[in-house]
Amino acid sequence: MLVGYMRVSSDNHRQTTDLQRDALLQAGVDERHLFEDKASGARDDRPGLAQALDYVRAGDCLVVWKLDRLGHSLSHLLGIVTDLQARGVAFRSLTEQMDTTTPHGEFLFSVFGALAQYERALTKERIMAGLEAAQRRGKRGGRPYAIREETLVAIRQALQNGASKAAICRTFGVKRSTLYDALARESGIM
């Protein structure tokens, strides 16, 4: 059975699914098996897509007018199609002429998967290079320390003067675990 999914980006009257509907009907999708969303593709809460994905069964084929109607990124699209394949559901995009039931479509899907993996590897590489460059400039990534350096100087002075850690926590308004973390970062004062 062919199941169709359509999406337009907004709910205003100027964007309609008429073009997509006509193409899906012409491709053989029954009117009763059409699902629709009027929402941005970047949104994860698309009820029409969720209904279509719940509706399809092994042996069915999910049909879209264009790839960008289904997924908001290459990795998102691949995740959906991979899930469909694992469930025995085929996928077909009319505009790009991709059909996972054909050897050509299966090959294209494999190429898309390799491209998505390459994109993830490049992104990770860029992040690591950026972190290393920041470290060379003396910056550190991550969440800022809970206790500022000038407060830590005062805490160290109070500890040297014999104040208890409980008193320091009350005086400086810090949690005990935060104090221990800050002291552990220091030269082993605990």
N, CA, C and O of each residue as an XYZ file, in Angstrom:
760
protein
N       0.843     -1.172      0.000
C       0.000      0.000      0.000
C       0.896      1.246      0.000
O       1.925      1.281      0.675
N       0.500      2.245     -0.749
C       1.213      3.520     -0.783
C       0.604      4.464      0.245
O      -0.615      4.624      0.305
N       1.452      5.083      1.046
C       1.026      6.052      2.062
C       1.755      7.347      1.768
O       2.977      7.351      1.617
N       1.014      8.457      1.684
C       1.622      9.729      1.326
C       1.731     10.677      2.504
O       0.882     10.687      3.395
N       2.802     11.482      2.495
C       2.988     12.515      3.515
C       3.269     13.833      2.821
O       4.077     13.908      1.895
N       2.580     14.883      3.288
C       2.732     16.231      2.731
C       3.006     17.201      3.865
O       2.563     17.001      4.995
N       3.757     18.273      3.541
C       4.012     19.301      4.546
C       4.230     20.640      3.877
O       4.903     20.736      2.851
N       3.647     21.681      4.473
C       3.982     23.062      4.135
C       4.479     23.724      5.409
O       4.179     23.268      6.512
N       5.241     24.803      5.252
C       5.928     25.392      6.398
C       5.049     26.206      7.323
O       5.375     26.356      8.500
N       3.956     26.731      6.831
C       3.130     27.547      7.728
C       1.655     27.254      7.515
O       1.245     26.662      6.517
N       0.878     27.692      8.492
C      -0.548     27.402      8.506
C      -1.378     28.511      7.847
O      -2.605     28.495      7.944
N      -0.723     29.482      7.173
C      -1.509     30.554      6.568
C      -2.140     30.083      5.262
O      -1.773     29.031      4.739
N      -3.060     30.834      4.750
C      -3.830     30.436      3.567
C      -3.024     30.500      2.265
O      -3.475     29.989      1.240
N      -1.839     31.121      2.291
C      -1.056     31.259      1.064
C      -0.256     30.008      0.746
O       0.131     29.806     -0.405
N       0.002     29.161      1.740
C       0.705     27.914      1.482
C      -0.279     26.755      1.593
O      -0.943     26.571      2.614
N      -0.353     25.990      0.528
C      -1.251     24.833      0.535
C      -0.474     23.590      0.101
O       0.623     23.677     -0.449
N      -1.066     22.458      0.361
C      -0.465     21.187     -0.046
C      -1.038     20.701     -1.378
O      -0.831     19.546     -1.749
N      -1.749     21.557     -2.095
C      -2.412     21.130     -3.336
C      -1.453     20.497     -4.345
O      -1.755     19.443     -4.905
N      -0.311     21.124     -4.579
C       0.662     20.592     -5.533
C       1.140     19.211     -5.099
O       1.208     18.285     -5.908
N       1.469     19.081     -3.820
C       1.936     17.799     -3.297
C       0.836     16.745     -3.371
O       1.074     15.604     -3.768
N      -0.378     17.151     -2.981
C      -1.526     16.228     -3.002
C      -1.747     15.686     -4.412
O      -1.914     14.481     -4.600
N      -1.749     16.586     -5.406
C      -1.966     16.169     -6.797
C      -0.899     15.174     -7.250
O      -1.211     14.172     -7.892
N       0.372     15.460     -6.909
C       1.463     14.576     -7.324
C       1.349     13.209     -6.647
O       1.577     12.180     -7.282
N       0.997     13.199     -5.363
C       0.874     11.929     -4.644
C      -0.301     11.099     -5.167
O      -0.197      9.882     -5.313
N      -1.415     11.772     -5.444
C      -2.571     11.055     -5.998
C      -2.247     10.483     -7.373
O      -2.632      9.357     -7.690
N      -1.534     11.265     -8.189
C      -1.150     10.800     -9.520
C      -0.178      9.614     -9.428
O      -0.155      8.757    -10.311
N       0.615      9.571     -8.367
C       1.565      8.461     -8.170
C       0.865      7.202     -7.669
O       1.488      6.143     -7.584
N      -0.420      7.303     -7.336
C      -1.165      6.120     -6.929
C      -1.512      6.035     -5.458
O      -2.031      5.013     -5.008
N      -1.238      7.086     -4.697
C      -1.591      7.087     -3.279
C      -3.094      7.324     -3.157
O      -3.633      8.244     -3.772
N      -3.758      6.507     -2.376
C      -5.194      6.660     -2.130
C      -5.420      7.887     -1.236
O      -4.667      8.114     -0.289
N      -6.434      8.657     -1.533
C      -6.782      9.872     -0.769
C      -6.895      9.577      0.736
O      -6.561     10.422      1.566
N      -7.365      8.378      1.073
C      -7.551      8.012      2.481
C      -6.232      7.748      3.199
O      -6.203      7.656      4.426
N      -5.137      7.624      2.441
C      -3.840      7.319      3.031
C      -2.868      8.488      2.937
O      -1.656      8.294      2.843
N      -3.412      9.706      2.965
C      -2.588     10.914      2.934
C      -2.522     11.531      4.329
O      -3.533     11.638      5.023
N      -1.340     11.927      4.720
C      -1.131     12.585      6.009
C      -0.473     13.930      5.746
O       0.322     14.075      4.818
N      -0.815     14.912      6.576
C      -0.401     16.284      6.278
C      -0.012     17.034      7.541
O      -0.577     16.825      8.615
N       0.987     17.929      7.381
C       1.377     18.850      8.449
C       1.485     20.244      7.870
O       1.857     20.434      6.713
N       1.152     21.204      8.697
C       1.376     22.612      8.357
C       2.257     23.179      9.449
O       1.793     23.854     10.368
N       3.553     22.882      9.322
C       4.528     23.274     10.351
C       5.908     23.250      9.730
O       6.135     22.605      8.707
N       6.812     23.949     10.352
C       8.204     23.963      9.902
C       8.783     22.555      9.940
O       8.466     21.772     10.836
N       9.626     22.238      8.975
C      10.268     20.931      8.947
C      11.247     20.739     10.089
O      11.605     19.608     10.417
N      11.689     21.845     10.703
C      12.639     21.751     11.812
C      11.959     21.314     13.105
O      12.631     20.900     14.050
N      10.638     21.402     13.154
C       9.922     21.010     14.372
C       9.875     19.496     14.486
O       9.652     18.785     13.506
N      10.089     19.028     15.687
C      10.029     17.585     15.934
C       8.606     17.110     16.184
O       8.308     15.928     16.013
N       7.729     18.015     16.584
C       6.353     17.626     16.902
C       5.450     17.863     15.688
O       4.692     18.832     15.638
N       5.550     16.959     14.715
C       4.695     17.026     13.535
C       3.718     15.860     13.610
O       4.069     14.729     13.273
N       2.495     16.132     14.050
C       1.535     15.039     14.258
C       1.214     14.259     12.988
O       1.020     13.045     13.053
N       1.152     14.922     11.835
C       0.863     14.216     10.582
C       1.945     13.206     10.250
O       1.649     12.091      9.822
N       3.207     13.595     10.449
C       4.310     12.677     10.201
C       4.268     11.518     11.190
O       4.470     10.365     10.809
N       4.009     11.820     12.445
C       3.924     10.764     13.455
C       2.809      9.772     13.096
O       2.987      8.562     13.234
N       1.672     10.281     12.641
C       0.562      9.405     12.254
C       0.938      8.553     11.044
O       0.635      7.360     11.002
N       1.595      9.164     10.063
C       1.999      8.417      8.863
C       2.981      7.314      9.229
O       2.860      6.187      8.748
N       3.959      7.636     10.085
C       4.950      6.636     10.478
C       4.326      5.512     11.305
O       4.755      4.362     11.216
N       3.311      5.846     12.110
C       2.599      4.818     12.873
C       1.712      3.957     11.970
O       1.503      2.774     12.239
N       1.198      4.557     10.905
C       0.242      3.893     10.026
C       0.901      2.853      9.111
O       0.333      1.789      8.867
N       2.113      3.167      8.602
C       2.740      2.265      7.636
C       3.145      0.950      8.294
O       3.547      0.908      9.457
N       3.029     -0.101      7.527
C       3.382     -1.450      7.971
C       4.378     -2.068      6.991
O       4.589     -1.539      5.899
N       4.980     -3.174      7.379
C       5.908     -3.885      6.498
C       5.223     -4.155      5.167
O       4.076     -4.599      5.122
N       5.943     -3.879      4.083
C       5.392     -4.058      2.735
C       4.803     -2.787      2.158
O       4.590     -2.710      0.948
N       4.529     -1.772      2.997
C       4.006     -0.487      2.519
C       5.145      0.366      1.978
O       6.319      0.022      2.110
N       4.777      1.473      1.373
C       5.754      2.423      0.855
C       5.304      3.828      1.230
O       4.202      4.245      0.876
N       6.161      4.564      1.953
C       5.887      5.960      2.296
C       6.367      6.819      1.132
O       7.520      6.726      0.712
N       5.464      7.659      0.613
C       5.766      8.472     -0.561
C       5.679      9.950     -0.183
O       4.726     10.382      0.464
N       6.688     10.714     -0.597
C       6.670     12.171     -0.419
C       6.889     12.820     -1.778
O       7.436     12.206     -2.694
N       6.456     14.061     -1.893
C       6.647     14.794     -3.141
C       8.116     15.162     -3.322
O       8.652     15.079     -4.427
N       8.768     15.572     -2.222
C      10.156     15.997     -2.263
C      10.817     15.642     -0.929
O      10.159     15.646      0.111
N      12.107     15.339     -0.958
C      12.823     14.916      0.248
C      12.707     15.912      1.391
O      12.552     15.511      2.544
N      12.778     17.214      1.087
C      12.763     18.213      2.162
C      11.413     18.317      2.859
O      11.303     18.996      3.880
N      10.396     17.669      2.338
C       9.091     17.643      3.005
C       9.123     16.684      4.183
O       8.323     16.813      5.111
N      10.039     15.722      4.156
C      10.093     14.696      5.198
C      11.053     15.059      6.325
O      10.669     15.036      7.494
N      12.297     15.393      5.985
C      13.299     15.644      7.015
C      13.856     17.052      6.946
O      13.912     17.651      5.872
N      14.272     17.590      8.101
C      14.795     18.957      8.148
C      16.296     19.005      7.935
O      16.859     20.085      7.757
N      16.957     17.850      7.951
C      18.390     17.779      7.672
C      18.664     16.404      7.096
O      17.822     15.508      7.149
N      19.854     16.256      6.547
C      20.210     14.975      5.953
C      20.199     13.871      7.010
O      19.701     12.772      6.762
N      20.746     14.165      8.182
C      20.789     13.128      9.223
C      19.380     12.785      9.719
O      19.094     11.623     10.006
N      18.495     13.792      9.824
C      17.112     13.532     10.251
C      16.393     12.674      9.211
O      15.698     11.719      9.557
N      16.565     13.020      7.946
C      15.954     12.266      6.855
C      16.455     10.820      6.858
O      15.666      9.885      6.725
N      17.757     10.647      7.008
C      18.324      9.299      7.030
C      17.810      8.489      8.214
O      17.571      7.287      8.095
N      17.641      9.151      9.355
C      17.103      8.458     10.524
C      15.709      7.917     10.261
O      15.398      6.781     10.620
N      14.874      8.728      9.636
C      13.498      8.297      9.330
C      13.514      7.139      8.337
O      12.844      6.128      8.547
N      14.287      7.287      7.243
C      14.296      6.256      6.205
C      14.927      4.964      6.727
O      14.480      3.872      6.377
N      15.958      5.082      7.558
C      16.584      3.888      8.146
C      15.580      3.150      9.028
O      15.498      1.922      8.992
N      14.819      3.903      9.816
C      13.789      3.290     10.651
C      12.741      2.588      9.790
O      12.306      1.480     10.106
N      12.342      3.242      8.700
C      11.364      2.622      7.792
C      11.915      1.312      7.229
O      11.218      0.298      7.199
N      13.171      1.344      6.785
C      13.764      0.129      6.212
C      13.836     -0.995      7.238
O      13.585     -2.156      6.914
N      14.174     -0.652      8.462
C      14.246     -1.668      9.510
C      12.891     -2.306      9.759
O      12.809     -3.467     10.160
N      11.826     -1.548      9.521
C      10.471     -2.069      9.709
C       9.916     -2.712      8.443
O       8.774     -3.169      8.435
N      10.715     -2.752      7.368
C      10.265     -3.370      6.124
C       9.391     -2.459      5.283
O       8.629     -2.927      4.437
N       9.502     -1.143      5.515
C       8.709     -0.164      4.771
C       9.619      0.519      3.760
O      10.713      0.970      4.103
N       9.165      0.593      2.520
C       9.937      1.257      1.466
C       9.711      2.763      1.540
O       8.788      3.234      2.205
N      10.567      3.508      0.847
C      10.451      4.967      0.804
C      10.621      5.431     -0.633
O      11.435      4.898     -1.387
N       9.833      6.436     -0.994
C       9.892      6.957     -2.354
C       9.714      8.464     -2.341
O       8.789      8.979     -1.712
N      10.596      9.176     -3.035
C      10.472     10.617     -3.222
C      10.244     10.877     -4.705
O      11.064     10.489     -5.537
N       9.151     11.520     -5.034
C       8.769     11.691     -6.430
C       9.697     12.639     -7.186
O      10.119     12.318     -8.297
N      10.022     13.783     -6.619
C      10.818     14.789     -7.310
C      12.236     14.292     -7.575
O      12.741     14.430     -8.689
N      12.875     13.721     -6.571
C      14.251     13.235     -6.725
C      14.315     11.847     -7.360
O      15.401     11.341     -7.641
N      13.166     11.239     -7.584
C      13.053      9.897     -8.155
C      13.880      8.884     -7.363
O      14.589      8.053     -7.930
N      13.768      8.977     -6.049
C      14.429      8.015     -5.175
C      13.383      7.006     -4.726
O      12.316      7.368     -4.231
N      13.710      5.750     -4.909
C      12.802      4.666     -4.530
C      13.647      3.540     -3.952
O      14.416      2.901     -4.669
N      13.501      3.298     -2.646
C      14.364      2.305     -1.992
C      14.019      0.872     -2.387
O      14.687     -0.065     -1.948
N      12.983      0.688     -3.210
C      12.668     -0.666     -3.682
C      13.477     -1.013     -4.928
O      13.447     -2.155     -5.386
N      14.198     -0.040     -5.478
C      15.009     -0.292     -6.672
C      16.494     -0.287     -6.290
O      16.871      0.335     -5.297
N      17.331     -0.966     -7.063
C      18.771     -0.932     -6.788
C      19.334      0.495     -6.846
O      20.191      0.860     -6.041
N      18.856      1.286     -7.789
C      19.309      2.678     -7.915
C      18.961      3.484     -6.661
O      19.792      4.234     -6.147
N      17.738      3.326     -6.177
C      17.305      4.045     -4.979
C      18.055      3.588     -3.741
O      18.398      4.395     -2.877
N      18.309      2.285     -3.659
C      19.070      1.736     -2.534
C      20.493      2.287     -2.539
O      21.046      2.608     -1.487
N      21.083      2.393     -3.738
C      22.427      2.959     -3.864
C      22.434      4.422     -3.428
O      23.314      4.835     -2.672
N      21.470      5.206     -3.891
C      21.400      6.624     -3.501
C      21.265      6.767     -1.993
O      21.898      7.633     -1.388
N      20.452      5.931     -1.394
C      20.285      5.984      0.049
C      21.606      5.671      0.753
O      21.939      6.312      1.749
N      22.354      4.701      0.251
C      23.659      4.374      0.822
C      24.619      5.548      0.696
O      25.375      5.833      1.624
N      24.595      6.227     -0.439
C      25.451      7.401     -0.638
C      25.054      8.501      0.338
O      25.922      9.148      0.924
N      23.767      8.720      0.520
C      23.298      9.726      1.484
C      23.786      9.381      2.887
O      24.213     10.261      3.633
N      23.722      8.100      3.245
C      24.192      7.668      4.557
C      25.672      7.946      4.740
O      26.098      8.404      5.801
N      26.462      7.667      3.699
C      27.903      7.942      3.767
C      28.156      9.437      3.892
O      29.042      9.853      4.639
N      27.390     10.252      3.169
C      27.543     11.709      3.258
C      27.191     12.224      4.652
O      27.865     13.110      5.178
N      26.151     11.678      5.241
C      25.764     12.103      6.592
C      26.851     11.731      7.596
O      27.163     12.513      8.494
N      27.426     10.543      7.448
C      28.498     10.120      8.344
C      29.718     11.026      8.159
O      30.362     11.403      9.138
N      30.033     11.370      6.929
C      31.148     12.271      6.630
C      30.889     13.652      7.237
O      31.796     14.266      7.800
N      29.655     14.135      7.122
C      29.284     15.440      7.689
C      29.454     15.433      9.215
O      29.955     16.404      9.783
N      29.042     14.347      9.879
C      29.218     14.242     11.330
C      30.694     14.237     11.713
O      31.087     14.869     12.694
N      31.516     13.519     10.933
C      32.948     13.459     11.218
C      33.595     14.833     11.044
O      34.438     15.225     11.851
N      33.208     15.567      9.997
C      33.756     16.913      9.781
C      33.349     17.857     10.900
O      34.153     18.672     11.354
N      32.114     17.750     11.342
C      31.637     18.608     12.429
C      32.435     18.326     13.699
O      32.855     19.256     14.387
N      32.642     17.061     14.007
C      33.417     16.700     15.199
C      34.846     17.216     15.083
O      35.409     17.727     16.051
N      35.427     17.081     13.900
C      36.794     17.553     13.671
C      36.897     19.067     13.878
O      37.850     19.545     14.494
N      35.928     19.815     13.370
C      35.934     21.281     13.536
C      35.783     21.666     15.001
O      36.441     22.598     15.465
N      34.938     20.971     15.722
C      34.744     21.267     17.151
C      36.041     21.022     17.915
O      36.456     21.853     18.723
N      36.678     19.884     17.661
C      37.922     19.558     18.360
C      39.015     20.576     18.028
O      39.765     20.989     18.913
N      39.110     20.982     16.761
C      40.119     21.972     16.368
C      39.853     23.306     17.058
O      40.788     23.976     17.495
N      38.596     23.688     17.157
C      38.244     24.934     17.840
C      38.575     24.890     19.318
O      39.073     25.872     19.869
N      38.305     23.765     19.970
C      38.635     23.624     21.393
C      40.143     23.673     21.623
O      40.618     24.302     22.568
N      40.890     23.000     20.742
C      42.353     23.023     20.875
C      42.906     24.431     20.679
O      43.805     24.849     21.408
N      42.377     25.167     19.701
C      42.826     26.542     19.459
C      42.508     27.428     20.660
O      43.316     28.277     21.035
N      41.355     27.239     21.256
C      40.981     28.024     22.439
C      41.902     27.697     23.606
O      42.314     28.591     24.345
N      42.225     26.421     23.773
C      43.134     26.030     24.862
C      44.520     26.634     24.671
O      45.153     27.043     25.644
N      45.002     26.696     23.429
C      46.309     27.303     23.171
C      46.297     28.791     23.523
O      47.336     29.353     23.870
N      45.142     29.424     23.437
C      45.026     30.842     23.796
C      44.701     31.020     25.279
O      44.463     32.138     25.736
N      44.693     29.915     26.028
C      44.474     30.000     27.461
C      43.014     29.993     27.878
O      42.707     30.261     29.040
N      42.115     29.695     26.962
C      40.690     29.640     27.303
C      40.299     28.187     27.505
O      40.923     27.273     26.965
N      39.265     27.999     28.284
C      38.760     26.648     28.471
C      37.288     26.626     28.092
O      36.564     27.601     28.291
N      36.867     25.513     27.551
C      35.461     25.368     27.184
C      34.643     24.914     28.366
O      35.178     24.643     29.441
N      33.366     24.834     28.166
C      32.486     24.311     29.200
C      31.852     25.384     30.053
O      31.964     26.581     29.789
N      31.203     24.921     31.054
C      30.471     25.789     31.964
C      31.444     26.609     32.811
O      32.480     26.092     33.231
N      31.122     27.887     33.067
C      32.017     28.696     33.904
C      32.052     28.152     35.335
O      31.091     27.543     35.805
N      33.156     28.379     36.004
C      33.281     27.931     37.384
C      32.257     28.637     38.266
O      31.952     29.811     38.061
N      31.730     27.908     39.253
C      30.700     28.459     40.142
C      31.289     29.478     41.120
O      30.589     30.388     41.566
N      32.563     29.329     41.450
C      33.219     30.255     42.382
C      34.267     31.044     41.603
O      35.205     30.473     41.046
N      34.093     32.360     41.574
C      35.042     33.219     40.858
C      36.398     33.224     41.566
O      36.490     32.913     42.754
N      37.426     33.573     40.836
C      38.799     33.521     41.350
C      38.988     34.400     42.574
O      39.634     33.979     43.533
N      38.432     35.631     42.567
C      38.617     36.513     43.732
C      37.917     35.961     44.980
O      38.396     36.156     46.097
N      36.782     35.274     44.792
C      36.096     34.638     45.916
C      36.925     33.460     46.421
O      37.019     33.228     47.626
N      37.517     32.728     45.500
C      38.350     31.583     45.870
C      39.575     32.034     46.675
O      40.009     31.333     47.589
N      40.126     33.193     46.338
C      41.264     33.741     47.108
C      40.822     33.996     48.547
O      41.540     33.664     49.490
N      39.628     34.591     48.712
C      39.108     34.865     50.062
C      38.822     33.564     50.808
O      39.051     33.480     52.014
N      38.324     32.551     50.103
C      38.055     31.252     50.726
C      39.360     30.619     51.199
O      39.428     30.111     52.319
N      40.396     30.643     50.358
C      41.691     30.093     50.749
C      42.235     30.790     51.995
O      42.781     30.146     52.891
N      42.080     32.116     52.039
C      42.552     32.891     53.195
C      41.792     32.482     54.463
O      42.380     32.335     55.535
N      40.476     32.302     54.316
C      39.655     31.910     55.466
C      40.051     30.518     55.959
O      40.099     30.277     57.165
N      40.337     29.595     55.021
C      40.771     28.247     55.405
C      42.106     28.298     56.153
O      42.305     27.600     57.147
N      43.006     29.132     55.656
C      44.316     29.258     56.319
C      44.177     29.856     57.716
O      44.985     29.575     58.602
N      43.147     30.685     57.908
C      42.905     31.295     59.225
C      42.124     30.368     60.148
O      41.808     30.752     61.274
N      41.803     29.146     59.693
C      41.174     28.167     60.570
C      39.664     28.051     60.451
O      39.048     27.346     61.250
N      39.049     28.710     59.493
C      37.587     28.600     59.337
C      37.227     27.199     58.855
O      37.956     26.593     58.071
N      36.095     26.697     59.333
C      35.649     25.369     58.891
C      35.009     25.483     57.499
O      34.580     26.558     57.080
N      34.960     24.373     56.818
C      34.353     24.376     55.485
C      32.857     24.683     55.571
O      32.308     25.336     54.684
N      32.203     24.222     56.617
C      30.779     24.519     56.804
C      30.571     26.025     56.977
O      29.640     26.597     56.411
N      31.434     26.657     57.754
C      31.328     28.108     57.964
C      31.586     28.859     56.667
O      30.918     29.850     56.372
N      32.555     28.382     55.894
C      32.861     29.027     54.608
C      31.659     28.919     53.675
O      31.316     29.880     52.986
N      31.026     27.758     53.651
C      29.843     27.579     52.792
C      28.745     28.561     53.184
O      28.120     29.171     52.317
N      28.505     28.719     54.497
C      27.485     29.674     54.952
C      27.885     31.109     54.626
O      27.063     31.888     54.144
N      29.129     31.460     54.883
C      29.598     32.835     54.688
C      29.565     33.240     53.220
O      29.123     34.339     52.885
N      30.030     32.358     52.351
C      30.138     32.716     50.931
C      28.932     32.261     50.106
O      28.859     32.526     48.906
N      28.003     31.588     50.746
C      26.777     31.175     50.052
C      27.012     30.154     48.946
O      26.416     30.242     47.873
N      27.893     29.176     49.219
C      28.154     28.128     48.231
C      27.809     26.768     48.834
O      27.844     26.581     50.051
N      27.482     25.842     47.969
C      27.201     24.486     48.430
C      28.513     23.784     48.742
O      29.565     24.130     48.205
N      28.431     22.799     49.614
C      29.621     22.065     50.029
C      30.278     21.378     48.822
O      31.501     21.414     48.683
N      29.474     20.757     47.951
C      30.048     20.075     46.785
C      30.746     21.064     45.853
O      31.769     20.733     45.255
N      30.207     22.260     45.727
C      30.829     23.286     44.892
C      32.166     23.714     45.483
O      33.144     23.902     44.760
N      32.199     23.864     46.796
C      33.443     24.216     47.469
C      34.493     23.124     47.266
O      35.646     23.418     46.949
N      34.092     21.857     47.449
C      35.034     20.750     47.264
C      35.566     20.704     45.828
O      36.755     20.469     45.613
N      34.682     20.929     44.841
C      35.123     20.945     43.438
C      36.147     22.044     43.204
O      37.169     21.822     42.556
N      35.870     23.225     43.733
C      36.793     24.355     43.550
C      38.127     24.072     44.223
O      39.180     24.376     43.662
N      38.095     23.497     45.412
C      39.341     23.194     46.115
C      40.120     22.073     45.418
O      41.351     22.076     45.424
N      39.410     21.124     44.825
C      40.073     20.040     44.128
C      40.785     20.561     42.884
O      41.835     20.043     42.504
N      40.223     21.571     42.260
C      40.882     22.181     41.099
C      42.165     22.901     41.526
O      43.119     23.020     40.758
N      42.155     23.367     42.748
C      43.343     24.036     43.291
C      44.442     23.003     43.514
O      44.350     21.877     43.027
N      45.431     23.371     44.216
C      46.593     22.481     44.410
C      46.382     21.498     45.556
O      47.253     21.364     46.415
N      45.262     20.820     45.585
C      45.037     19.747     46.534
C      44.647     20.185     47.930
O      44.779     19.385     48.856
N      44.167     21.423     48.146
C      43.736     21.868     49.476
C      42.388     21.218     49.769
O      41.408     21.503     49.080
N      42.323     20.368     50.758
C      41.038     19.751     51.167
C      41.072     19.344     52.584
O      40.087     18.812     53.097
